[in-house]
Amino acid sequence: MIFKLLNLLFTTNTYNNYIVPEKNKYILSLASIWILPLIYKTYITNHLILSVILTNLCIVSPLFWYNYNHNSLLHKIDKYLAISCYIYLFIIFHNPIFFIINSLGLFSLFIYSEYCCIHNLQNMQVISHLTFRLFYFRLVYNLTDKSTDIIYIIPYILHNYYLINKKKINYCKDFIYLYLIINIINLLEI
């Protein structure tokens, strides 16, 4: 079992026939922008290596999901940045119980997301991937500033719920709205 998990993490997968609907690409691309507050939090708390990893992830992930191509260079970079982020968090994390519980959630959701890809369960894949990111975000917030965790997590959930239930997504307009939402939250927090 452990070898299968490691194989999923570190190798390219062979299910190239997975087709991501345009709406799901946009949702996952826009959801990647929620990394911005994490970059700020890691920077002001002097976790500069994590800040650099997240900055690169915030650039690569929206590009990858906007133009999804399985096993592409952007996919591999996105995957390795996420793994690097996790390894870094593992090394520096101060609350092992919280880390272990979130890690179990992360790995369960990762495996389920891969299962959904293999079986073309597109809606479940997008929801499991968004939830996977939520666990990741919680780890970073718990490391940097536990008090702001809920300030960003609730809007993240509501925003993605809104996008999933929206009939048609206008990428540019929704990107601007999301950017404004994040900045308003940042201003309220100060």
Secondary structure, 3 states (H helix, E strand, C coil): CHHHHHHHHHCCCCCCCCCCCHHHHHHHHHHHHHHHHHHHHHHHCCCHHHHHHHHHHHHHHHHHHHCCCCCCHHHHHHHHHHHHHHHHHHHHCCCHHHHHHHHHHHHHHHHHHHHHHHCCCHHHHHHHHHHHHHHHHHHHHHHHCHHHHHHHHHHHHHHHHHHHHCCCCCHHHHHHHHHHHHHHHHHHHC
